[in-house]
């Protein structure tokens, strides 16, 4: 295995996984840790709920979609990666 994938907020339940616990496993095994935050990553902009993804800085890459939360009028997916 070369990497791990986790979702940040599931569509069906709205659950957020513990990013810190999962990142410890992945980085302990020297795996790339990617989070699909299409629905949940932009919650960081909400000061009352941003604690749900407190450890987002632990990931190596993050995908998110502006059109799902930021009301962008067209599909606008983005990926951020750690510079190293």
C-alpha positions as CSV (number, residue, x, y, z in Angstrom):
1,X,0.0,0.0,0.0
2,X,1.3,3.5,-0.8
3,X,-1.4,5.7,0.7
4,X,-4.6,6.0,2.7
5,X,-7.8,7.8,1.8
6,X,-10.3,9.2,4.3
7,X,-13.4,11.2,3.9
8,X,-14.2,14.4,5.8
9,X,-17.9,14.3,6.4
10,X,-20.0,11.5,5.0
11,X,-23.0,12.2,2.8
12,X,-25.4,9.8,4.6
13,X,-24.6,10.5,8.2
14,X,-22.7,13.8,8.3
15,X,-20.0,12.1,10.4
16,X,-16.4,13.4,10.6
17,X,-13.6,10.9,11.2
18,X,-10.8,11.7,13.7
19,X,-8.1,13.0,11.4
20,X,-5.4,12.9,14.1
21,X,-5.9,9.2,14.8
22,X,-5.9,8.2,11.2
23,X,-2.9,10.4,10.3
24,X,-0.8,8.7,13.1
25,X,-1.5,5.3,11.6
26,X,-0.6,6.5,8.1
27,X,2.5,8.5,8.9
28,X,3.7,5.7,11.3
29,X,3.7,3.4,8.2
30,X,5.1,6.1,5.9
31,X,1.9,6.3,3.9
32,X,0.6,9.3,1.9
33,X,-2.5,10.5,3.7
34,X,-5.2,12.0,1.4
35,X,-8.6,13.3,2.6
36,X,-11.6,13.6,0.3
37,X,-13.2,16.7,1.9
38,X,-15.6,17.4,-0.9
39,X,-18.4,17.9,1.6
40,X,-16.7,18.6,4.8
41,X,-13.4,20.5,4.4
42,X,-14.9,23.9,3.8
43,X,-16.4,23.7,7.3
44,X,-13.1,25.3,8.4
45,X,-14.7,28.6,7.3
46,X,-17.4,28.2,10.0
47,X,-16.0,29.4,13.3
48,X,-18.6,27.5,15.3
49,X,-17.9,24.1,13.7
50,X,-14.3,24.3,12.4
51,X,-13.3,22.1,15.4
52,X,-14.7,19.1,13.5
53,X,-11.5,19.1,11.3
54,X,-9.0,20.5,13.9
55,X,-6.2,18.3,12.6
56,X,-6.6,19.0,8.9
57,X,-2.9,20.1,8.8
58,X,-1.9,16.5,9.4
59,X,-2.9,15.4,5.9
60,X,-0.6,15.3,2.9
61,X,-3.3,16.2,0.4
62,X,-6.9,17.4,0.5
63,X,-9.6,17.5,-2.1
64,X,-12.6,19.8,-1.8
65,X,-15.4,21.2,-4.0
66,X,-16.4,24.9,-4.0
67,X,-19.7,24.2,-5.6
68,X,-21.0,22.1,-2.8
69,X,-20.5,24.7,0.0
70,X,-19.4,28.0,-1.5
71,X,-22.3,28.1,-4.0
72,X,-20.0,28.3,-6.9
73,X,-22.3,28.1,-10.0
74,X,-20.3,25.4,-11.8
75,X,-18.3,22.3,-10.9
76,X,-15.1,23.5,-9.2
77,X,-13.0,20.8,-7.6
78,X,-9.7,21.5,-6.0
79,X,-6.8,19.6,-4.6
80,X,-4.2,20.9,-2.2
81,X,-1.0,19.1,-1.5
82,X,1.8,19.5,1.0
83,X,5.0,21.0,-0.4
84,X,7.9,18.7,0.3
